């Protein structure tokens, strides 16, 4: 009877280690991210949202839509021989979900212009849904990317000037969406709980032998 009770306690202790594993397996995504190639430049553009609502075109159930389009922002100039179109997208939301792209829920756009343009000046031409336009001055990072944080629904067109020189900024390439979980911490907690369970098992077994 005592041995059965000891085995039961050990099994219960092992079960206590499972929440850490379940926590890792079912960690909240927290971020939605899509990647595609726009037909205007042939380069990939990654768009990420902290709401997890971003989708390509009309795919999926998200309410933030990213279109990889050949239609550039209307304020994009006629390109000179020193300029190249390096990225182009359109971002919109379903009606009633405009709040998903705002100062409190900004999107991150990462244009992959190419490492051959590292250190070159880039300009992002923006055409908002309202029709207003603006330009954002950027520098291509050492890994060939240009990153923007956006808070409005718009067309975004990246143009790189090949004639400019300068020091490339650090890498801005997009990483896998954050899960909000420190996996190292989860692993340590799981190992510690499993070790504790093992100690309970052997201690009880020794006591009952």
PATOR-251829 format. One line per 3 residues: number of its first residue (from 1); for each residue x, y, z of N, C-alpha, C, O, CB. Coordinates in steps of 0.001 Angstrom, whole numbers, plus 500000, padded with zeros to 6 digits. Glycine has a CB too. Example, Ala and Ser with C-alpha at 12.3 -4.5 7.8 and 13.67 -1.06 7.14 Angstrom:
<rodrens>
1	513190/494310/507800/512300/495500/507800/513200/496700/507800/514236/496681/508465/511308/495527/509046 ~ 512850/497750/507080/513670/498940/507140/512900/500030/507870/513409/501138/508039/514084/499402/505725
</rodrens>
This chain:
<rodrens>
1	500826/498797/500000/500000/500000/500000/500862/501256/500000/500611/502216/499271/499065/500004/501209 ~ 501895/501213/500852/502788/502367/500927/503494/502601/499597/503697/503742/499181/503818/502173/502041 ~ 503872/501490/498927/504561/501620/497645/503633/502216/496587/504053/503023/495758/505089/500255/497180
4	502363/501802/496631/501395/502347/495669/501194/503832/495914/501101/504628/494979/500042/501602/495764 ~ 501129/504199/497220/500956/505603/497561/502159/506431/497112/502008/507554/496631/500740/505760/499065 ~ 503356/505864/497275/504576/506550/496848/504592/506739/495346/504973/507797/494845/505815/505773/497290
7	504172/505696/494625/504121/505790/493165/503127/506859/492720/503362/507593/491760/503744/504434/492554 ~ 501999/506928/493454/500984/507925/493132/501514/509336/493345/501285/510224/492524/499734/507701/493977 ~ 502223/509537/494453/502808/510852/494725/503836/511230/493668/503899/512382/493237/503455/510871/496111
10	504635/510264/493255/505651/510536/492233/504997/510907/490914/505461/511812/490219/506569/509320/492043 ~ 503925/510214/490566/503212/510514/489325/502627/511915/489365/502663/512649/488378/502103/509488/489077 ~ 502078/512279/490546/501514/513617/490697/502593/514684/490541/502368/515727/489927/500825/513757/492059
13	503767/514406/491104/504872/515366/491002/505307/515547/489559/505642/516652/489132/506063/514910/491851 ~ 505300/514437/488801/505663/514529/487383/504638/515336/486612/504990/516081/485698/505799/513136/486770 ~ 503365/515191/486976/502316/515964/486307/502523/517450/486520/502222/518255/485639/500934/515550/486814
16	503044/517824/487704/503286/519232/487988/504284/519851/487024/504311/521070/486853/503776/519396/489403 ~ 505100/519024/486396/506088/519535/485443/505471/519845/484098/506072/520556/483293/507211/518540/485267 ~ 504277/519324/483838/503661/519492/482528/503253/520921/482200/503366/521305/481036/502472/518622/482435
19	502779/521751/483163/502378/523108/482783/503444/523884/482059/503136/524666/481159/501975/523865/483983 ~ 504704/523685/482432/505772/524409/481752/505857/524006/480295/506082/524841/479419/507108/524165/482441 ~ 505672/522688/480036/505703/522215/478661/504497/522716/477887/504618/523119/476730/505758/520697/478622
22	503336/522691/478524/502126/523160/477864/502228/524639/477579/501764/525103/476538/500891/522867/478714 ~ 502834/525392/478493/503007/526824/478322/503842/527118/477079/503569/528068/476346/503662/527436/479564 ~ 504857/526294/476852/505707/526503/475685/504981/526130/474411/505122/526810/473395/506992/525698/475808
25	504200/525049/474452/503542/524569/473247/502406/525477/472812/502138/525607/471618/503024/523175/473463 ~ 501723/526116/473784/500561/526911/473465/500789/528390/473747/499846/529115/474066/499371/526414/474239 ~ 502024/528839/473633/502340/530232/473906/501592/531141/472945/501424/530791/471777/503848/530475/473808
28	501138/532308/473416/500392/533213/472551/501267/533768/471449/502439/534069/471675/499796/534348/473359 ~ 500709/533906/470254/501501/534382/469122/501843/535849/469290/503000/536233/469120/500753/534162/467806 ~ 500857/536683/469621/501114/538095/469884/501428/538927/468661/501218/540140/468679/502224/538217/470828
31	501925/538315/467596/502307/539058/466406/501920/538281/465160/502175/537080/465067/503812/539355/466409 ~ 501307/538963/464204/501018/538349/462912/502021/538885/461900/502333/540076/461917/499545/538637/462457 ~ 502528/538038/461027/503530/538458/460054/503313/537752/458730/503086/536543/458692/504941/538180/460577
34	503382/538513/457634/503280/537930/456306/504450/538409/455459/505011/539478/455696/501931/538295/455640 ~ 504804/537607/454477/505893/537946/453575/505476/537608/452150/504885/536557/451902/507196/537197/453965 ~ 505783/538491/451226/505446/538241/449834/506343/539044/448907/507120/539888/449354/503983/538577/449571
37	506233/538777/447636/507042/539477/446630/506142/540408/445826/505135/539984/445259/507769/538465/445687 ~ 506521/541680/445786/505691/542601/445024/506111/542585/443556/507305/542506/443265/505787/544028/445603 ~ 505166/542660/442634/505478/542568/441206/506177/543795/440653/506744/543748/439561/504226/542332/440433
40	506142/544897/441395/506764/546124/440896/508285/546048/440946/508968/546506/440030/506282/547324/441701 ~ 508814/545459/442033/510270/545417/442208/510838/544007/442140/512022/543833/441850/510644/546039/443528 ~ 510013/542997/442401/510505/541626/442462/511167/541304/443788/511751/540231/443939/511474/541378/441344
43	511086/542221/444762/511680/542014/446075/510623/541605/447091/509435/541866/446905/512399/543278/446541 ~ 511065/540964/448162/510140/540572/449217/509932/541716/450208/510831/542517/450463/510656/539324/449946 ~ 508736/541766/450748/508384/542744/451768/507672/541999/452887/506748/541224/452640/507488/543897/451185
46	508109/542241/454117/507517/541595/455290/506717/542627/456071/507199/543730/456328/508613/540949/456191 ~ 505505/542270/456443/504656/543165/457235/504243/542436/458511/503758/541306/458458/503395/543626/456418 ~ 504436/543087/459653/504109/542479/460944/503156/543369/461723/503223/544595/461643/505384/542221/461762
49	502262/542731/462483/501284/543455/463295/501255/542899/464707/501266/541680/464883/499884/543375/462664 ~ 501219/543774/465738/501139/543285/467120/499782/542671/467444/499639/541998/468465/501425/544417/468088 ~ 498784/542892/466593/497447/542356/466853/497257/540948/466301/496280/540279/466637/496405/543272/466261
52	498191/540487/465450/498053/539164/464858/496957/539079/463818/496458/537991/463532/497796/538164/465923 ~ 496572/540215/463246/495432/540265/462329/495834/540384/460862/494962/540474/459999/494548/541419/462692 ~ 497121/540386/460562/497566/540687/459205/497510/539455/458305/497910/538363/458708/498980/541248/459231
55	497007/539641/457073/496923/538568/456088/497295/539120/454721/497280/540332/454510/495503/537939/456062 ~ 497627/538226/453792/497918/538634/452419/496613/538687/451639/495863/537713/451596/498931/537661/451742 ~ 496353/539828/451027/495142/539985/450241/493906/539679/451059/493743/540195/452164/495187/539096/449024
58	493040/538844/450523/491805/538482/451221/491893/537098/451856/490871/536532/452245/490626/538533/450259 ~ 493099/536547/451966/493280/535227/452560/493053/535259/454068/493222/536298/454706/494677/534698/452254 ~ 492677/534138/454623/492593/534011/456073/491455/534813/456682/490556/535287/455989/493883/534437/456691
61	491524/534951/458013/490463/535624/458753/490907/536942/459370/490133/537569/460093/489946/534721/459828 ~ 492120/537370/459105/492600/538638/459649/491904/539819/458999/491334/539704/457914/494102/538759/459464 ~ 491959/540959/459680/491279/542149/459175/492235/543201/458611/491789/544231/458106/490457/542760/460273
64	493557/542950/458693/494545/543840/458077/495043/543152/456815/495557/542035/456878/495738/544170/459063 ~ 494897/543802/455682/495219/543174/454406/496442/543830/453764/496556/545054/453708/494018/543251/453458 ~ 497342/542991/453286/498555/543459/452611/498492/543002/451159/498374/541809/450878/499854/542922/453320
67	498572/543946/450252/498547/543638/448828/499911/543944/448219/500419/545061/448323/497433/544438/448109 ~ 500487/542941/447589/501747/543129/446878/501374/543531/445455/500997/542696/444632/502654/541819/446907 ~ 501488/544822/445187/500909/545398/443989/501932/546141/443146/502982/546553/443639/499792/546322/444357
70	501609/546306/441864/502463/547093/440967/502070/548564/440986/502747/549397/440385/502382/546550/439535 ~ 500970/548888/441679/500517/550282/441778/501319/551000/442848/501245/550648/444025/498998/550356/442096 ~ 502077/551997/442450/502926/552725/443391/502177/553904/444010/501143/554333/443498/504196/553217/442690
73	502709/554418/445112/502153/555629/445729/502168/556747/444698/503113/556857/443918/502958/556041/447008 ~ 501140/557568/444687/500987/558550/443615/502056/559638/443617/502249/560323/442613/499642/559188/443713 ~ 502755/559799/444748/503817/560813/444802/505182/560253/444423/506191/560950/444532/503890/561414/446190
76	505220/558982/443973/506491/558401/443515/506929/559110/442236/506164/559173/441274/506353/556858/443274 ~ 508146/559640/442213/508592/560382/441031/508990/559464/439877/509143/558254/440048/509761/561274/441395 ~ 509148/560051/438728/509726/559308/437603/511180/559022/437955/511934/559939/438279/509608/560111/436241
79	511569/557773/437893/512893/557395/438379/513988/557773/437406/513842/557639/436191/512944/555914/438647 ~ 515100/558255/437969/516283/558554/437167/517085/557273/436981/516730/556225/437519/517152/559662/437834 ~ 518157/557364/436223/518998/556185/435974/519697/555716/437244/520157/554575/437308/520038/556492/434895
82	519785/556576/438256/520445/556222/439514/519474/555687/440556/519882/555306/441653/521167/557423/440072 ~ 518203/555659/440219/517203/555225/441182/516580/553884/440783/516418/553581/439601/516118/556286/441321 ~ 516236/553092/441800/515582/551813/441538/514377/551663/442455/514401/552078/443614/516569/550634/441735
85	513331/551067/441917/512164/550743/442718/512487/549481/443501/512750/548435/442906/510885/550559/441829 ~ 512471/549564/444828/512959/548448/445649/511887/547785/446501/512186/546848/447241/514052/548927/446540 ~ 510655/548247/446414/509596/547626/447199/508310/548404/447079/508324/549628/446949/510003/547515/448657
88	507172/547680/447122/505897/548360/446930/504759/547519/447503/504601/546356/447133/505655/548648/445436 ~ 503961/548105/448409/502813/547394/448966/501656/548353/449222/501821/549573/449244/503204/546676/450265 ~ 500493/547768/449412/499290/548510/449809/498725/547832/451045/498561/546612/451068/498221/548561/448646
91	498428/548616/452072/497881/548096/453322/496496/548700/453545/496328/549918/453492/498825/548412/454524 ~ 495497/547835/453798/494166/548324/454126/493517/547383/455131/494033/546297/455397/493295/548457/452853 ~ 492378/547804/455690/491646/546970/456647/490201/546827/456206/489709/547574/455360/491717/547569/458069
94	489540/545855/456797/488106/545735/456591/487416/546933/457243/487935/547516/458195/487567/544392/457172 ~ 486248/547292/456724/485494/548418/457280/485211/548181/458760/484766/547106/459163/484170/548628/456507 ~ 485477/549202/459549/485246/549098/460984/486446/548614/461768/486419/548602/462999/484109/548194/461237
97	487510/548209/461065/488713/547703/461736/489932/548603/461509/491073/548164/461655/489022/546294/461251 ~ 489680/549847/461155/490782/550775/460905/491642/550977/462151/492828/551289/462039/490239/552117/460425 ~ 491060/550805/463325/491796/550993/464576/492937/549993/464743/493818/550192/465579/490848/550881/465750
100	492926/548916/463953/493986/547916/464058/495320/548419/463511/496364/547818/463761/493579/546656/463325 ~ 495282/549530/462761/496514/550178/462291/496469/551608/462800/495777/552458/462239/496654/550125/460703 ~ 497213/551864/463867/497158/553167/464529/498435/553379/465333/499328/552531/465342/495908/553274/465447
103	498507/554519/466004/499687/554801/466826/499826/553780/467950/500939/553473/468377/499609/556220/467409 ~ 498705/553257/468430/498760/552254/469498/498923/550836/468952/499295/549924/469691/497503/552331/470351 ~ 498646/550649/467663/498832/549350/467003/499598/549534/465689/499052/549292/464613/497458/548665/466738
106	500850/549959/465775/501607/550211/464540/502010/548921/463831/502225/547889/464466/502851/551030/464850 ~ 502107/548998/462522/502645/547887/461740/504123/548127/461483/504584/549268/461490/501875/547720/460401 ~ 504856/547061/461259/506255/547166/460855/506396/546600/459452/506006/545464/459185/507193/546419/461854
109	506956/547402/458561/507225/546962/457197/508733/546831/457032/509480/547745/457379/506626/547955/456147 ~ 509177/545706/456507/510596/545515/456207/510725/545232/454715/510334/544167/454237/511216/544348/457064 ~ 511281/546203/453984/511564/546031/452559/512924/545362/452408/513888/545776/453053/511530/547399/451806
112	513015/544349/451578/514299/543703/451308/514830/544202/449964/514588/543601/448917/514155/542144/451307 ~ 515552/545304/450020/516042/545937/448798/517205/545172/448175/517349/545151/446953/516466/547360/449088 ~ 518028/544547/449001/519199/543828/448506/520478/544372/449110/520628/545581/449282/519270/543906/446991
115	521404/543470/449433/522653/543893/450078/523520/544761/449179/524394/545480/449664/523440/542685/450512 ~ 523284/544697/447873/524076/545544/446972/523793/547027/447188/524543/547883/446720/523794/545174/445518 ~ 522700/547328/447905/522344/548726/448169/522629/549139/449615/522198/550207/450049/520872/548953/447854
118	523341/548313/450351/523664/548647/451744/524358/550000/451819/525322/550248/451095/524556/547556/452375 ~ 523872/550868/452686/524453/552188/452852/523902/553242/451908/524228/554422/452043/525909/552102/452676 ~ 523076/552840/450958/522493/553796/450018/521263/554468/450638/520616/553924/451533/522112/553091/448690
121	520971/555652/450137/519811/556379/450626/518537/555804/450028/518484/555485/448840/519930/557871/450299 ~ 517530/555677/450849/516239/555198/450376/515150/556183/450750/515248/556863/451772/515928/553812/450951 ~ 514132/556262/449945/512978/557114/450235/511716/556275/450111/511495/555604/449102/512925/558349/449274
124	510891/556322/451154/509608/555641/451109/508537/556679/450788/508307/557614/451554/509303/554904/452458 ~ 507892/556496/449648/506808/557399/449239/505496/556811/449731/505212/555631/449525/506782/557607/447680 ~ 504697/557656/450388/503487/557185/451052/502263/557916/450499/502241/559144/450412/503592/557386/452581
127	501258/557143/450132/499970/557700/449726/498912/557150/450669/498595/555961/450629/499634/557355/448231 ~ 498359/558025/451528/497375/557603/452513/495994/557425/451881/495730/557918/450785/497304/558614/453652 ~ 495134/556722/452583/493780/556499/452103/493035/557814/451888/492150/557909/451038/493017/555622/453083
130	493404/558818/452666/492768/560132/452547/493191/560872/451282/492577/561869/450903/493095/560975/453761 ~ 494251/560375/450630/494796/561042/449457/496020/561875/449764/496744/562276/448853/493754/561904/448836 ~ 496265/562143/451057/497453/562894/451453/498697/562058/451204/498641/560829/451220/497372/563312/452936
133	499818/562726/450976/501071/562026/450704/502176/562518/451637/502096/563604/452210/501489/562219/449236 ~ 503192/561697/451770/504372/562087/452535/505551/561241/452074/505374/560251/451364/504132/561924/454067 ~ 506754/561636/452481/507956/560863/452168/508727/560582/453454/508748/561405/454370/508852/561616/451144
136	509352/559429/453511/510161/559022/454656/511580/558763/454175/511793/557945/453281/509566/557756/455353 ~ 512539/559444/454755/513939/559261/454371/514539/558108/455161/514424/558056/456386/514752/560559/454602 ~ 515182/557182/454448/515744/555992/455074/517154/555729/454537/517574/556314/453538/514833/554767/454828
139	517871/554838/455221/519159/554328/454747/519069/552807/454714/518606/552190/455673/520349/554811/455664 ~ 519505/552209/453629/519463/550757/453508/520452/550153/454506/521619/550544/454544/519791/550304/452048 ~ 519985/549208/455306/520820/548586/456336/521863/547663/455720/521842/547388/454520/519953/547807/457325
142	522769/547195/456558/523868/546358/456077/523393/545040/455480/524092/544441/454663/524828/546079/457201 ~ 522206/544584/455885/521671/543341/455330/520749/543587/454140/520099/542665/453647/520925/542576/456402 ~ 520699/544848/453680/519918/545173/452488/518465/545493/452748/517673/545564/451808/519989/544057/451541
145	518091/545691/454015/516697/545959/454336/516452/547409/454727/517368/548136/455112/516247/545056/455447 ~ 515193/547806/454616/514732/549121/455071/513471/548883/455881/512531/548248/455403/514467/550114/453860 ~ 513449/549392/457110/512329/549149/458010/511547/550424/458268/512127/551499/458428/512820/548564/459324
148	510217/550298/458308/509343/551430/458599/508296/551003/459621/507829/549864/459608/508665/551960/457304 ~ 507936/551917/460496/506813/551713/461397/505674/552572/460901/505828/553786/460762/507183/552055/462874 ~ 504528/551961/460631/503430/552710/460027/502198/552691/460924/501960/551732/461659/503088/552137/458649
151	501429/553758/460851/500240/553900/461697/498996/554247/460886/497936/554519/461451/500476/554968/462755 ~ 499129/554239/459546/497998/554573/458696/497899/553619/457513/498884/553006/457102/498112/556010/458205 ~ 496684/553508/456975/496452/552668/455799/496915/553430/454570/496498/554566/454344/494946/552264/455672
154	497782/552805/453770/498425/553549/452691/499055/552629/451659/499151/551414/451835/499476/554480/453254 ~ 499482/553267/450570/500420/552660/449622/501815/553071/450081/502031/554222/450460/500133/553115/448118 ~ 502755/552142/450049/504137/552418/450445/505069/551949/449336/505062/550780/448951/504488/551719/451798
157	505870/552883/448829/506787/552585/447721/508204/552989/448120/508454/554144/448466/506350/553327/446415 ~ 509126/552034/448070/510523/552312/448404/511336/552521/447140/511317/551691/446231/511122/551170/449240 ~ 512058/553647/447091/512972/553943/445992/514371/554127/446578/514551/554875/447539/512517/555219/445194
160	515351/553450/446003/516735/553550/446464/517554/554309/445435/517426/554087/444231/517344/552146/446718 ~ 518405/555215/445930/519290/555999/445059/520662/555324/445041/521377/555340/446043/519402/557495/445548 ~ 521020/554745/443927/522287/554010/443819/523503/554914/443868/524613/554446/444122/522313/553216/442543
163	523309/556219/443626/524454/557129/443544/524915/557612/444909/526003/558179/445020/524106/558318/442683 ~ 524121/557404/445946/524477/557895/447269/525407/556931/447983/525390/555727/447727/523227/558126/448102 ~ 526209/557465/448869/527098/556631/449687/526936/557028/451141/526484/558129/451454/528587/556773/449238
166	527305/556130/452011/527184/556419/453435/527407/555157/454225/527767/554119/453668/525814/557026/453765 ~ 527193/555242/455524/527373/554090/456404/526041/553401/456601/525059/554028/456999/527975/554512/457764 ~ 526008/552126/456327/524768/551370/456471/524396/551241/457936/525263/551087/458797/524900/549983/455830
169	523117/551304/458210/522638/551101/459572/522677/549613/459889/522952/548782/459023/521200/551671/459755 ~ 522398/549296/461145/522414/547888/461540/521274/547137/460884/520355/547736/460325/522329/547750/463061 ~ 521343/545823/460959/520349/544970/460322/518954/545244/460851/518756/545431/462051/520699/543514/460525
172	517987/545265/459939/516594/545463/460344/515709/544333/459860/514483/544435/459909/516069/546788/459815 ~ 516322/543253/459392/515533/542177/458794/514535/541613/459789/514770/541566/460997/516445/541066/458282 ~ 513409/541186/459228/512331/540675/460072/512690/539312/460630/513283/538477/459947/511020/540594/459286
175	512316/539100/461898/512532/537810/462528/511196/537119/462710/510144/537687/462417/513259/537964/463878 ~ 511246/535889/463195/510006/535170/463447/509170/535940/464445/509720/536585/465338/510285/533746/463959 ~ 507862/535892/464319/506999/536607/465248/507287/536234/466685/507500/535063/466999/505551/536335/464931
178	507296/537245/467576/507547/536972/468981/506368/536229/469585/505212/536478/469244/507814/538273/469749 ~ 506680/535324/470474/505620/534558/471116/505272/535102/472481/504261/534712/473065/506020/533115/471234 ~ 506105/536012/473008/505853/536503/474349/506311/535524/475417/506004/535702/476596/504392/536797/474521
181	507036/534501/475018/507484/533477/475960/508997/533372/475920/509590/533265/474847/506838/532110/475641 ~ 509622/533403/477090/511057/533195/477188/511291/531697/477189/511142/531039/478219/511660/533874/478466 ~ 511663/531152/476021/511799/529707/475888/512909/529160/476773/512815/528033/477260/512063/529338/474441
184	513959/529945/476986/515032/529492/477879/514486/529313/479292/514803/528339/479975/516216/530499/477879 ~ 513658/530271/479721/513068/530189/481045/512148/528992/481164/512117/528318/482193/512313/531458/481365 ~ 511392/528731/480093/510499/527570/480096/511298/526286/480243/510919/525404/481012/509656/527528/478809
187	512405/526174/479509/513230/524973/479561/513807/524765/480951/513810/523645/481462/514353/525054/478534 ~ 514300/525842/481570/514875/525735/482912/513811/525318/483912/514040/524453/484757/515513/527068/483341 ~ 512633/525947/483806/511556/525618/484747/511130/524173/484602/510899/523480/485593/510355/526538/484535
190	511024/523718/483352/510619/522337/483108/511637/521362/483671/511269/520381/484317/510431/522090/481615 ~ 512934/521629/483428/513988/520755/483925/513998/520717/485451/514179/519660/486056/515348/521213/483401 ~ 513801/521886/486065/513821/521949/487528/512663/521172/488128/512831/520450/489111/513775/523400/488002
193	511484/521323/487530/510313/520626/488045/510433/519122/487844/510035/518339/488708/509049/521144/487372 ~ 510986/518719/486695/511186/517294/486444/512193/516705/487424/512014/515593/487921/511655/517064/485003 ~ 513260/517469/487699/514275/517004/488647/513684/516861/490041/513978/515909/490763/515471/517968/488676
196	512829/517842/490414/512184/517782/491727/511273/516563/491825/511211/515897/492859/511381/519067/491993 ~ 510568/516284/490730/509689/515122/490710/510492/513841/490878/510085/512930/491598/508884/515078/489408 ~ 511645/513780/490202/512502/512606/490320/513009/512411/491732/513079/511287/492228/513667/512716/489375
199	513367/513526/492386/513853/513437/493767/512763/512898/494689/513027/512077/495568/514331/514817/494261 ~ 511534/513373/494476/510419/512887/495296/510231/511389/495108/510033/510643/496068/509118/513633/494942 ~ 510296/510963/493842/510090/509544/493534/511125/508657/494231/510779/507679/494894/510148/509319/492019
202	512415/509022/494066/513463/508190/494638/513490/508255/496169/513814/507273/496837/514808/508609/494083 ~ 513146/509421/496710/513115/509544/498169/512038/508668/498756/512260/507987/499757/512892/510992/498586 ~ 510871/508680/498139/509779/507855/498619/510048/506372/498416/509714/505544/499264/508501/508243/497929
205	510653/506049/497285/510978/504651/497004/511977/504120/498011/511855/502997/498500/511529/504497/495586 ~ 512976/504952/498316/513998/504523/499275/513401/504325/500661/513773/503412/501399/515137/505545/499337 ~ 512468/505207/500992/511833/505138/502306/510980/503890/502459/510855/503320/503542/510985/506371/502544
208	510397/503486/501337/509476/502339/501411/510148/501002/501121/509505/499962/501258/508338/502538/500442 ~ 511424/500993/500723/512130/499721/500456/512515/499045/501775/513113/497969/501765/513406/499966/499584
</rodrens>
